């Protein structure tokens, strides 16, 4: 009799245990938060307007490039540099969206792989023709390649202008510069057209909590960008957090020497704005990751994430505009900025994903 009672108790315990496991695994599927409304806000008020602005800035870049090609002088070089930086700043707000057509055509690899490979660029110029969309040229195109073409091919502005005027390969220099800009504008147009013609509806309707759903992949891509694109690439790698020595030549905007901090701050703003559902064109807030966490009674996590992002911004603001100079003169400030960014990784990658009941879908290769 006692044996039967004990067996019954064991069975009941197993049933209760299984029920708890099932409830936990279904948490993300059973909550009533309107994910479609959140994704609609992200698509309509953040992603698409960000791409539209970048596309507009690239149109200006094309125009100033044309003026410079026609007449390579100091005034036109200055205008071209200004439009390059304006477009580069706008790029920081779309770089995290490596989904849909952008992922399909490796858009991000063709827009912002740094440091650029100046040897590949010189070789392409000497050849006079190059397949800029070939993966072998990913480090010889995009914003970093233009950084080199506008600031790095010589040490002075007059010498740079000579490359486009009296140098034996001046026509090839102008051709390569032009091809770089045209490619960037063309690729961006493809992405924007896809979002506005079809992908927007696909995106906002993929709301299920599954490994392959658009929502889960988007959340993972967002965290991946913060961890790798912002924390590691812009700060950690050049500061030497992943190597035995600092690598000052791996900073963003290496040749410009004035914009590393500007670009990093814009990238951080883009991350935080998305988290809070802030419209790209206005200060209005709508459905977002932070709203979802509040719905799940995680308002303390929302506050903590925003506070830590604000602290990271304070640390980045202490840096020199030229990260390469900062690393060479006082790298401790760079590593402090990295540490501040790192505190948010756990909050996003562990706490937020657990709250959303989403698993990490990428491998962390940094060992952190």
Helices and strands as residue ranges (DSSP letters): H 2-25, H 27-30, H 35-41, I 42-47, H 48-70, H 74-91, H 101-104, G 108-110, H 118-127, G 135-140, H 142-147, I 148-152, H 157-163, H 170-194, I 195-199, H 200-205, H 214-224, I 225-236, H 237-239, G 248-250, H 260-276, H 289-295, H 299-317, H 323-346, I 347-352, H 353-356
